[in-house]
Amino acid sequence: MKRFDPRIVFGFMLLLGGVLALLQTMGYLNNAPNIFWGGLFIALGVLFLSLLFGGNWWSAFPSFTLLALGALILLPESLDDFGGALFLGGIGLSFWYVYLTGRTERWWAVIPACVLTALAVMIIASQRYEDIGGAIFLGGIGVAFLIVFFTNRTERWWALIPAGVLATLAGVTIAAERFGEFQTAGFFFFGLALTFLLVALLTGMQWAYWPALGLGVMGVLGIASLLEVANYLWAFVMIGAGIFILFRYFTHRS
């Protein structure tokens, strides 16, 4: 069997480039270079895609990246605003493939997959809703850590904490536009409290109830200020704390 000679590919590339250049010179094409390079990257992507379907999972990275790059070059000018989303989404797709075809040993791939997907969605959403771009990005990363937790709930319980923190920050970016600073801080503390409460309930770690309780009190006080009852709550908290301290003092003396 005759050995494959890379000069064949190089020859076809020159032939295609020459034909495209000739068509542009004759006025039949306006963007021959884009067609050439876009087609070349797509062809290379298809080549790596054949390796991917042959069982080489690592080829997902060059295949989807090259396909996305080729599609980006061929993208019409009217859709230029979505080019970044197309390219990032293509790279993200490679990580999704790696993760979904080996969830146990390649669980790490879900983190860049969610990050890149969130960036792509953020670019698309920002065309109409600029104020939620940050929430989409932070929430997407939070979802990544939540999926990491469910890949192994015993060993990767820690992933619940960054998942909850990032989801809380995503909510805070929206709350900050609608409420005051103190109320926004209340949402932040309440979100953290809910995070530690989930750690306690889903993993059985009893110590997580204590930070959940403390953060929950701060969160409730902050959110309650929306109802203009914060002054009453602070007064009752101070009165209750004073009674508790005095009670402890006199009962220990006797």
BELHU-V573003 format. One record per residue. N is the residue number from 1. RES is the residue in three letters. SS is DSSP state (~ for helix, > for strand, _ for the rest). PHI is phi in radians with two decimals (* if undefined). PSI is psi as a letter, one per 20 degrees, with the letter a starting at -180 (* if undefined). Layout:
# BELHU-V573003
n:N res:RES ss:SS phi:PHI psi:PSI
n:N res:RES ss:SS phi:PHI psi:PSI
This chain:
# BELHU-V573003
n:1 res:MET ss:_ phi:* psi:p
n:2 res:LYS ss:_ phi:-1.27 psi:p
n:3 res:ARG ss:_ phi:-1.25 psi:q
n:4 res:PHE ss:_ phi:-1.15 psi:p
n:5 res:ASP ss:_ phi:-1.93 psi:o
n:6 res:PRO ss:~ phi:-1.10 psi:i
n:7 res:ARG ss:~ phi:-1.13 psi:h
n:8 res:ILE ss:~ phi:-1.11 psi:g
n:9 res:VAL ss:~ phi:-1.09 psi:g
n:10 res:PHE ss:~ phi:-1.09 psi:h
n:11 res:GLY ss:~ phi:-1.12 psi:g
n:12 res:PHE ss:~ phi:-1.09 psi:h
n:13 res:MET ss:~ phi:-1.10 psi:g
n:14 res:LEU ss:~ phi:-1.12 psi:g
n:15 res:LEU ss:~ phi:-1.08 psi:g
n:16 res:LEU ss:~ phi:-1.12 psi:g
n:17 res:GLY ss:~ phi:-1.08 psi:g
n:18 res:GLY ss:~ phi:-1.14 psi:g
n:19 res:VAL ss:~ phi:-1.10 psi:g
n:20 res:LEU ss:~ phi:-1.14 psi:g
n:21 res:ALA ss:~ phi:-1.10 psi:h
n:22 res:LEU ss:~ phi:-1.13 psi:g
n:23 res:LEU ss:~ phi:-1.13 psi:h
n:24 res:GLN ss:~ phi:-1.21 psi:g
n:25 res:THR ss:~ phi:-1.09 psi:h
n:26 res:MET ss:_ phi:-1.42 psi:i
n:27 res:GLY ss:_ phi:1.59 psi:j
n:28 res:TYR ss:_ phi:-1.50 psi:h
n:29 res:LEU ss:_ phi:-2.28 psi:q
n:30 res:ASN ss:_ phi:-1.96 psi:i
n:31 res:ASN ss:_ phi:-2.38 psi:l
n:32 res:ALA ss:~ phi:-1.01 psi:g
n:33 res:PRO ss:~ phi:-1.03 psi:g
n:34 res:ASN ss:~ phi:-1.13 psi:g
n:35 res:ILE ss:~ phi:-1.10 psi:g
n:36 res:PHE ss:~ phi:-1.12 psi:g
n:37 res:TRP ss:~ phi:-1.21 psi:h
n:38 res:GLY ss:~ phi:-1.09 psi:g
n:39 res:GLY ss:~ phi:-1.12 psi:h
n:40 res:LEU ss:~ phi:-1.12 psi:g
n:41 res:PHE ss:~ phi:-1.14 psi:h
n:42 res:ILE ss:~ phi:-1.16 psi:g
n:43 res:ALA ss:~ phi:-1.10 psi:g
n:44 res:LEU ss:~ phi:-1.13 psi:h
n:45 res:GLY ss:~ phi:-1.08 psi:g
n:46 res:VAL ss:~ phi:-1.14 psi:h
n:47 res:LEU ss:~ phi:-1.07 psi:g
n:48 res:PHE ss:~ phi:-1.20 psi:h
n:49 res:LEU ss:~ phi:-1.13 psi:h
n:50 res:SER ss:~ phi:-1.14 psi:h
n:51 res:LEU ss:~ phi:-1.17 psi:h
n:52 res:LEU ss:~ phi:-1.08 psi:g
n:53 res:PHE ss:~ phi:-1.23 psi:i
n:54 res:GLY ss:_ phi:-1.49 psi:j
n:55 res:GLY ss:_ phi:1.90 psi:j
n:56 res:ASN ss:_ phi:-1.66 psi:n
n:57 res:TRP ss:_ phi:-1.10 psi:h
n:58 res:TRP ss:_ phi:-1.11 psi:h
n:59 res:SER ss:~ phi:-1.27 psi:i
n:60 res:ALA ss:~ phi:-1.09 psi:h
n:61 res:PHE ss:~ phi:-1.15 psi:g
n:62 res:PRO ss:~ phi:-1.20 psi:h
n:63 res:SER ss:~ phi:-1.16 psi:g
n:64 res:PHE ss:~ phi:-1.21 psi:h
n:65 res:THR ss:~ phi:-1.17 psi:g
n:66 res:LEU ss:~ phi:-1.17 psi:h
n:67 res:LEU ss:~ phi:-1.10 psi:g
n:68 res:ALA ss:~ phi:-1.17 psi:h
n:69 res:LEU ss:~ phi:-1.15 psi:g
n:70 res:GLY ss:~ phi:-1.11 psi:g
n:71 res:ALA ss:~ phi:-1.13 psi:h
n:72 res:LEU ss:~ phi:-1.11 psi:g
n:73 res:ILE ss:~ phi:-1.15 psi:h
n:74 res:LEU ss:~ phi:-1.49 psi:i
n:75 res:LEU ss:_ phi:-1.13 psi:p
n:76 res:PRO ss:_ phi:-1.09 psi:q
n:77 res:GLU ss:~ phi:-1.06 psi:h
n:78 res:SER ss:~ phi:-1.16 psi:i
n:79 res:LEU ss:~ phi:-1.96 psi:j
n:80 res:ASP ss:~ phi:-1.04 psi:h
n:81 res:ASP ss:~ phi:-1.13 psi:h
n:82 res:PHE ss:~ phi:-1.77 psi:j
n:83 res:GLY ss:~ phi:-1.11 psi:g
n:84 res:GLY ss:~ phi:-1.08 psi:h
n:85 res:ALA ss:~ phi:-1.13 psi:h
n:86 res:LEU ss:~ phi:-1.10 psi:g
n:87 res:PHE ss:~ phi:-1.19 psi:g
n:88 res:LEU ss:~ phi:-1.14 psi:h
n:89 res:GLY ss:~ phi:-1.12 psi:h
n:90 res:GLY ss:~ phi:-1.14 psi:g
n:91 res:ILE ss:~ phi:-1.15 psi:g
n:92 res:GLY ss:~ phi:-1.05 psi:h
n:93 res:LEU ss:~ phi:-1.08 psi:h
n:94 res:SER ss:~ phi:-1.12 psi:g
n:95 res:PHE ss:~ phi:-1.20 psi:h
n:96 res:TRP ss:~ phi:-1.08 psi:g
n:97 res:TYR ss:~ phi:-1.09 psi:g
n:98 res:VAL ss:~ phi:-1.06 psi:g
n:99 res:TYR ss:~ phi:-1.22 psi:g
n:100 res:LEU ss:~ phi:-1.21 psi:h
n:101 res:THR ss:_ phi:-1.64 psi:j
n:102 res:GLY ss:_ phi:-2.86 psi:m
n:103 res:ARG ss:_ phi:-1.11 psi:h
n:104 res:THR ss:_ phi:-1.31 psi:g
n:105 res:GLU ss:_ phi:-1.56 psi:i
n:106 res:ARG ss:_ phi:-2.10 psi:l
n:107 res:TRP ss:_ phi:-1.11 psi:h
n:108 res:TRP ss:_ phi:-1.07 psi:h
n:109 res:ALA ss:~ phi:-1.16 psi:i
n:110 res:VAL ss:~ phi:-1.21 psi:h
n:111 res:ILE ss:~ phi:-1.20 psi:g
n:112 res:PRO ss:~ phi:-1.11 psi:h
n:113 res:ALA ss:~ phi:-1.08 psi:g
n:114 res:CYS ss:~ phi:-1.21 psi:h
n:115 res:VAL ss:~ phi:-1.09 psi:g
n:116 res:LEU ss:~ phi:-1.17 psi:h
n:117 res:THR ss:~ phi:-1.13 psi:g
n:118 res:ALA ss:~ phi:-1.10 psi:h
n:119 res:LEU ss:~ phi:-1.11 psi:g
n:120 res:ALA ss:~ phi:-1.11 psi:g
n:121 res:VAL ss:~ phi:-1.12 psi:h
n:122 res:MET ss:~ phi:-1.09 psi:g
n:123 res:ILE ss:~ phi:-1.10 psi:g
n:124 res:ILE ss:~ phi:-1.19 psi:g
n:125 res:ALA ss:~ phi:-1.18 psi:h
n:126 res:SER ss:_ phi:-1.17 psi:i
n:127 res:GLN ss:_ phi:-1.14 psi:h
n:128 res:ARG ss:_ phi:-2.14 psi:h
n:129 res:TYR ss:_ phi:-2.16 psi:n
n:130 res:GLU ss:~ phi:-1.19 psi:h
n:131 res:ASP ss:~ phi:-1.35 psi:i
n:132 res:ILE ss:~ phi:-1.90 psi:j
n:133 res:GLY ss:~ phi:-1.06 psi:g
n:134 res:GLY ss:~ phi:-1.10 psi:h
n:135 res:ALA ss:~ phi:-1.13 psi:h
n:136 res:ILE ss:~ phi:-1.11 psi:g
n:137 res:PHE ss:~ phi:-1.14 psi:g
n:138 res:LEU ss:~ phi:-1.14 psi:g
n:139 res:GLY ss:~ phi:-1.12 psi:h
n:140 res:GLY ss:~ phi:-1.12 psi:g
n:141 res:ILE ss:~ phi:-1.17 psi:h
n:142 res:GLY ss:~ phi:-1.05 psi:g
n:143 res:VAL ss:~ phi:-1.08 psi:h
n:144 res:ALA ss:~ phi:-1.04 psi:g
n:145 res:PHE ss:~ phi:-1.21 psi:h
n:146 res:LEU ss:~ phi:-1.14 psi:g
n:147 res:ILE ss:~ phi:-1.15 psi:h
n:148 res:VAL ss:~ phi:-1.03 psi:g
n:149 res:PHE ss:~ phi:-1.05 psi:g
n:150 res:PHE ss:~ phi:-1.32 psi:i
n:151 res:THR ss:~ phi:-1.25 psi:h
n:152 res:ASN ss:_ phi:-2.79 psi:n
n:153 res:ARG ss:_ phi:-1.19 psi:h
n:154 res:THR ss:_ phi:-1.43 psi:g
n:155 res:GLU ss:_ phi:-1.47 psi:h
n:156 res:ARG ss:_ phi:-1.99 psi:k
n:157 res:TRP ss:_ phi:-1.07 psi:h
n:158 res:TRP ss:_ phi:-1.06 psi:h
n:159 res:ALA ss:~ phi:-1.15 psi:i
n:160 res:LEU ss:~ phi:-1.11 psi:h
n:161 res:ILE ss:~ phi:-1.18 psi:g
n:162 res:PRO ss:~ phi:-1.09 psi:h
n:163 res:ALA ss:~ phi:-1.09 psi:g
n:164 res:GLY ss:~ phi:-1.19 psi:g
n:165 res:VAL ss:~ phi:-1.11 psi:g
n:166 res:LEU ss:~ phi:-1.20 psi:h
n:167 res:ALA ss:~ phi:-1.13 psi:h
n:168 res:THR ss:~ phi:-1.12 psi:g
n:169 res:LEU ss:~ phi:-1.08 psi:h
n:170 res:ALA ss:~ phi:-1.09 psi:g
n:171 res:GLY ss:~ phi:-1.17 psi:h
n:172 res:VAL ss:~ phi:-1.14 psi:h
n:173 res:THR ss:~ phi:-1.07 psi:h
n:174 res:ILE ss:~ phi:-1.43 psi:g
n:175 res:ALA ss:~ phi:-1.12 psi:h
n:176 res:ALA ss:_ phi:-1.10 psi:h
n:177 res:GLU ss:_ phi:-1.42 psi:i
n:178 res:ARG ss:_ phi:-2.04 psi:h
n:179 res:PHE ss:_ phi:-2.19 psi:r
n:180 res:GLY ss:_ phi:-1.35 psi:r
n:181 res:GLU ss:~ phi:-1.13 psi:g
n:182 res:PHE ss:~ phi:-1.16 psi:g
n:183 res:GLN ss:~ phi:-1.13 psi:h
n:184 res:THR ss:~ phi:-1.11 psi:g
n:185 res:ALA ss:~ phi:-1.07 psi:h
n:186 res:GLY ss:~ phi:-1.09 psi:g
n:187 res:PHE ss:~ phi:-1.07 psi:h
n:188 res:PHE ss:~ phi:-1.10 psi:g
n:189 res:PHE ss:~ phi:-1.13 psi:h
n:190 res:PHE ss:~ phi:-1.15 psi:h
n:191 res:GLY ss:~ phi:-1.13 psi:g
n:192 res:LEU ss:~ phi:-1.14 psi:h
n:193 res:ALA ss:~ phi:-1.07 psi:g
n:194 res:LEU ss:~ phi:-1.11 psi:h
n:195 res:THR ss:~ phi:-1.07 psi:g
n:196 res:PHE ss:~ phi:-1.20 psi:h
n:197 res:LEU ss:~ phi:-1.13 psi:g
n:198 res:LEU ss:~ phi:-1.15 psi:h
n:199 res:VAL ss:~ phi:-1.04 psi:g
n:200 res:ALA ss:~ phi:-1.16 psi:g
n:201 res:LEU ss:~ phi:-1.33 psi:h
n:202 res:LEU ss:~ phi:-1.55 psi:h
n:203 res:THR ss:~ phi:-1.99 psi:i
n:204 res:GLY ss:_ phi:1.33 psi:j
n:205 res:MET ss:_ phi:-1.49 psi:o
n:206 res:GLN ss:_ phi:-1.18 psi:h
n:207 res:TRP ss:_ phi:-1.09 psi:h
n:208 res:ALA ss:~ phi:-1.21 psi:i
n:209 res:TYR ss:~ phi:-1.15 psi:h
n:210 res:TRP ss:~ phi:-1.19 psi:g
n:211 res:PRO ss:~ phi:-1.11 psi:h
n:212 res:ALA ss:~ phi:-1.10 psi:g
n:213 res:LEU ss:~ phi:-1.16 psi:g
n:214 res:GLY ss:~ phi:-1.09 psi:g
n:215 res:LEU ss:~ phi:-1.19 psi:h
n:216 res:GLY ss:~ phi:-1.15 psi:h
n:217 res:VAL ss:~ phi:-1.08 psi:g
n:218 res:MET ss:~ phi:-1.09 psi:g
n:219 res:GLY ss:~ phi:-1.16 psi:g
n:220 res:VAL ss:~ phi:-1.09 psi:g
n:221 res:LEU ss:~ phi:-1.10 psi:g
n:222 res:GLY ss:~ phi:-1.19 psi:g
n:223 res:ILE ss:~ phi:-1.20 psi:h
n:224 res:ALA ss:~ phi:-1.11 psi:h
n:225 res:SER ss:~ phi:-1.13 psi:i
n:226 res:LEU ss:~ phi:-1.13 psi:h
n:227 res:LEU ss:~ phi:-1.65 psi:j
n:228 res:GLU ss:_ phi:1.03 psi:k
n:229 res:VAL ss:_ phi:-2.08 psi:j
n:230 res:ALA ss:~ phi:-1.09 psi:h
n:231 res:ASN ss:~ phi:-1.08 psi:h
n:232 res:TYR ss:~ phi:-1.16 psi:g
n:233 res:LEU ss:~ phi:-1.12 psi:g
n:234 res:TRP ss:~ phi:-1.05 psi:h
n:235 res:ALA ss:~ phi:-1.11 psi:g
n:236 res:PHE ss:~ phi:-1.17 psi:h
n:237 res:VAL ss:~ phi:-1.10 psi:g
n:238 res:MET ss:~ phi:-1.15 psi:g
n:239 res:ILE ss:~ phi:-1.12 psi:g
n:240 res:GLY ss:~ phi:-1.09 psi:g
n:241 res:ALA ss:~ phi:-1.14 psi:h
n:242 res:GLY ss:~ phi:-1.13 psi:g
n:243 res:ILE ss:~ phi:-1.08 psi:g
n:244 res:PHE ss:~ phi:-1.09 psi:g
n:245 res:ILE ss:~ phi:-1.12 psi:g
n:246 res:LEU ss:~ phi:-1.15 psi:h
n:247 res:PHE ss:~ phi:-1.08 psi:g
n:248 res:ARG ss:~ phi:-1.12 psi:h
n:249 res:TYR ss:~ phi:-1.15 psi:g
n:250 res:PHE ss:~ phi:-1.28 psi:h
n:251 res:THR ss:~ phi:-1.23 psi:h
n:252 res:HIS ss:~ phi:-1.27 psi:h
n:253 res:ARG ss:~ phi:-1.22 psi:h
n:254 res:SER ss:_ phi:-1.43 psi:*
